[in-house]
């Protein structure tokens, strides 16, 4: 006689199922019994991996995303820059992280402004506008806008 792997009742040594709880007694069935409770979690992790780890990196598509200054003006004593972002990829990009550099007429760096726009997005194969209103930015002869990071997800 041996004990059931599930309910600990005494059963015949050759039994493949417990007569009391009907639990399978083979080694392969015990392994399934250990893995089965975790199977739904593994499936959920696989499904939601795209939400948390998009798998698509901005650096791999950087050449397909460009920007150009469409407007520059002063509003309430502060510079306002409007850039058009051209997305030539099949992905929707969001959460823009950028750098705006200011140069003088001798091409010397005067100031750097780093910004984030978490509510911004651009659809696949389209354009989007971003309005940048940096605080306390030096006035220069030339401004250089660079996208440093974008995020996308599979869904």
C-alpha positions, 0 to 999 in steps of 0.5 A, a space after each residue: 500500500 502507498 499514500 495518495 499524492 493528493 489526499 494521502 489516503 492509502 491506496 494499492 501500490 499499482 493504482 494509477 488513480 486514487 479511489 477516494 479523490 480520483 487524483 492521478 498517481 503517476 510521476 507525469 501527473 504530479 508534474 502536471 499538477 505542479 505546473 497547472 496552477 502556474 499555467 494561467 499566469 504564464 499565459 497572461 505574462 506572455 499576452 501582456 508582455 507587449 504592454 510592458 516590454 514592447 519589444 520595439 526599440 526607438 534606436 532601431 527605427 530612429 532613421 525613420 522618424 524625423 523632425 522639422 521646425 514649423 514655427 518659432 515665436 515668443 509668447 508671454 516672454 518665452 520662446 515657443 517652438 512647434 516641431 513636426 514629427 514625421 513617423 515613417 514606421 508601422 508603429 504608433 510612438 508615444 511618450 516623447 523624450 527630447 533635447 533642445 540645444 541652443 547655439 549662438 552665431 559662432 555655433 557655440 553651445 549656449 544652453 540645453 533643454 531636456 523635456 518629456 511629453 508623456 501625453 504625446 503620440 504619433 500614429 504609424 506612417 503619419 505626422 504629429 506636432 509637438 509644441 515646446 515651451 522651455 522655461 528659462 532658455 537662452 536666446 540663440 541664433 540656432 536651435 537644434 531639436 533631437 528626439 532621444 527616446 520614444 516608446 511603443 507597445 504591441 497593442 
